[in-house]
Amino acid sequence: MTAQHCSGPLDRRQFLHVGALALGGLALSDLLAARAAAGTENADTSVILLYLHGGPSQLETYDLKPQAPVEYRSIFAPIPTNVPGMDLCELFPRQAAVADKFSIVRSLNHDIGIHSDGGIIVLTGKRPSVLDPTSQSKSEHPDFGSVASRVRGLGPNAIPPYLAVPSQSYYTRPTYLGRHHAAFEVGDPSSSNFAPLKTQISVGRDLATLENRKALLTGFDRLRRDLDQSGQLEAAGQFRERAFELLTSTTTANAFDLSQEEPRLRDRYGRNLWGQGCLLARRLAEAGAAVINLAINTPKNGPEFTNWDDHILNAMRPGHFGDYMRVRLPYLDQALATLIEDVFERGLDKRVLIVVVGEFGRTPRLSHNAQGTGRDHWPQAYSALLSGGGLRMGQVVGATNSKSEFPTEKPFSPQDLLATVYRHLGIDTERSFLDHSGRPIAILSDGRPIADLS
């Protein structure tokens, strides 16, 4: 069996060696061997996380407080949805039309107002041992995507279990689970030259080097076979077969091929990173991926549009923060509403859970300085949206006070949200893994699935 590339067929040895080069020296066969040795479990559920890095304002999205004093209330007007009593931001008309297919949790809270550390507790369920006010922290524990990779293993169609669009968070790592459980970084699916598998494999770049080393590699393998007395090479060969399957799988390649979708559906999602990222996430979930993490920022270039960090910091971000929200929110509305519709129309709403959340919310009271108006970090109250996953849809769970300062009904922690996610993935949160010092660390030490969603 051979794989094709731009210069002709590539045999198994060349193909797998190219894969090792593309993955920074970590051979795919080693990756698969480590996962198999760990004793993974397969399931058919998926989570699509739209992670709004920077902390979106709850008051400008899902908890508007129109009756609050002017210095607190949302700068946007509420609009009704197809669920009586559930209002959303006026820039969310597409979501308003499908509100019966999602639920909002308005009472999430924690106490870390730092981007990286707040993100760590939201994505891992573990509080950092030392907080870093410069937001340069790196996680001491794996995020839920890496945990899913460790427990669930390679998908049934050779789909990587954990993928990130376009790239993984800068502050979470697989840590003691091993680097082979990091997210497979997909890149920007809206780019004209999008080809994630070709990019990872780098066939054209590395083929000449492979040809020059072919004789040496053949001789080295012959020597290894002569020396092997334990049968380990035979097992390694089986993993190489599975690695070759991953990199040459038609199903895997098709899952990444957005050209197979109807142009009208691609237009519905939006021909940008947000829209095509959500469409790709649906395809990957449908193909068997466990977790797809979309780092949803804005497709517009420039430092003032990079994420949801909407307080006025300096002259690089002058003006009213509403100017930036008016750019971002329509992108989010189009991509998210279409994803929800698509998942339900395809009958995937039991298998696929969509979660939309950031690391915290925004200060209820508007802040002002010489550069303009914004809202600062506020972990004491923030919102999340959940759709599908076989959960109860069309409801608001929890509530905050009249100024969205703190929860007044059914307060929930990041661990509660993660427990809900883990339950959908079929992962026992009491299961432990050994950290680098040999201590058993539970997946979650606290947190219960949100009962109102069941």
Secondary structure, 3 states (H helix, E strand, C coil): CCEEECCEEECHHHHHHHHHHHCCCCCHHHHHHHHHHHCCCCCCCEEEEEECCCCCCHHHCCCCCCCCCCCCCCCCCEEECCCCCCEEECCCHHHHCCHHHCEEEEEECCCCCCHHHHHHHHHHCCCCCCCCCCCCCCCCCCCHHHHHHHHHCCCCCCCCCEEEECCCCCCCCCHHHCHHHCCEECCCCCCCCCCHHHHHHCHHHHHHHHHHHHHHHHHHHHHHHHHCCCCHHHHHHHHHHHHHHHHHCHHHHHHHCHHHCCHHHHHHHCCCHHHHHHHHHHHHHHHCCCEEEEECCCCCCCHHHCCCCCCCCCCCCCEEHHHHHHHHHHHHHHHHHHHHHHHHHCCCCCCEEEEEECCCEECCCCEEECCEEECCEECCCEEEEEEECCCCCCCEECEECCCCCCEEECCECHHHHHHHHHHHHCCCCCCEEECCCCCEEECCCCCCCCHHHC
